[in-house]
Amino acid sequence: MKAAGRTGAVITLAGALALVPITAPTAQAADTGITVSRIVINGGKPVVVGTHDVQEPPVTFRITLPAGYSTADPSGYTAEPFLYHDTAPAKAGAEGSGLYTGSYICYETSSRIADCEGNLRIDPYYRLDSNNDATTWKVAVVARLMKASGQLKAEEYTATSGRVQIKRWAKATVNASPEPVAKGKTLTVTGSLTRADWVKHKYTGVAAGLARLQFCKKGSTVYTTVKSVRSSSTGALKTTVKASVDGYWRWTFGGWDTTGSATSSGDYIDVR
């Protein structure tokens, strides 16, 4: 973490992105005397994670230093949030059981207050090893005070009341046939609904997912729902409709508490 010499400045990220705190916790005090408050993760929205791509949701927070320390000396302290869902945050970040922070930059608000912005780093291949990790994670903070010599003076891992939901990424596919199709004839629309499996490190079928079949007439950009279908035990989707006009067909899935939403691309059908 670095502190930037911008005395009296207000952090711009929260205002620019209209971030809303997950909660409004009271500041959490550690033995270091450092308090961390105003923690905002991903704008208060769930973080949806796939099987391999690293996600870096934005984080903002405020640091208040104890007497005798100044934000003008960024070498004297650090304070970084991380996620965990164990019973206690004790050294979760250091031991690798938490989802640890990425890089941060902090701006001086006063001589003892700094507003910080940065990103968490969530690597699903190494950090998520169970599908039960699709749950509400808690937010903790590791705070450190340094001596003038650069040696560690005090360190504390402290829980906060912050929370963030982590979900499994979902995907949907579609295929409508025959192509082309005669007007008034039956059109069969198939597809699949899958989501990230953090144990197998691949996408596997979503059973009993409620998917909506939607249609967009040629020349329009508006999709309307035609019918709803539950996916099979393997995530397969299938239904039939009567062909009437040229247009695009797609499947869309609204998601669950543990699973993100998904919408397929549109499959164009020429009706003759």
C-alpha positions, 0 to 999 in steps of 0.5 A, a space after each residue: 500500500 502506498 500513500 499519496 501526498 494529496 493532503 485534504 483530498 477526498 478519494 474520487 473512486 467512490 463518487 465516480 462509481 457511486 459505490 454503496 457500502 456493504 454495511 455501515 459498520 463502526 470502525 474496528 480497532 486493532 491492538 495497533 491502534 489503527 481503525 479501518 472503516 467505510 469498507 466498500 467491495 465491488 460497489 456492494 454487488 456480488 462478485 461472480 467468479 469463473 474457473 480460471 480468470 482472476 477477478 479483481 473487484 474494487 475496494 475502498 476503505 478509510 484508515 485512521 492512524 493512532 497518535 504519533 503516526 502520520 499519513 505523511 509517512 506511509 512507511 509507518 503503517 499498512 492496513 489491508 482488507 481481505 475476505 474469509 468465511 471461517 469462524 475467525 480471521 486470525 492470520 487468514 491472509 498470511 496463511 493463505 486461507 483468505 482471499 487476499 488484497 491486491 495493490 492499493 493507493 491511499 490519499 491523505 484526508 488529514 494528518 491521521 486519516 487516509 482514504 484508500 482505493 484498490 482491488 482484491 485479487 480472487 484467483 479461483 484456480 488457487 483460492 476457491 477449492 470448493 463449490 461451497 465457497 459460493 457463499 457470503 464472505 466476511 471482511 477482515 483487516 490486517 493492520 501493521 505498525 512499523 518502527 523507524 528502523 523498518 521492523 514490525 512493531 505491531 500486527 493485528 488481524 481484525 474482523 469487521 461487519 463487512 460482507 460480500 457474496 461470491 457466486 459461480 459464473 454461469 453460461 448459456 448456449 442456444 441453437 434453433 433448428 431447422 434453418 431456414 424454417 417454413 412459416 407456421 412450422 415447428 422450430 426446436 430450440 435447444 441449448 445448455 446451462 452450465 456454471 463454474 465448478 471450482 473442484 473440477 475447474 471446468 463448467 458443469 451442467 446446472 440442473 433444474 435451472 429456470 431459463 426463459 426462451 426469448 425472441 427478438 424480431 428482425 430489425 428490433 433490439 427488444 427481446 420478449 419472453 416466449 416461455 420458461 423451461 427447466 434445465 435437465 439434470 445435465 443442464 440441457 435446455 429444449 422446447 418447441 415453438 411455431 415459426 412466424 417471422 425472422 428473428 433471434 432466439 436466446 436463452 436467459 437465466 436469472 441466477 441464484 444466490 450461489 450462481 450468477 445470471 447468464 444469457 446466450 447469444 442470439 441465434 438468427 432464424 430465417 422464416 420462409 
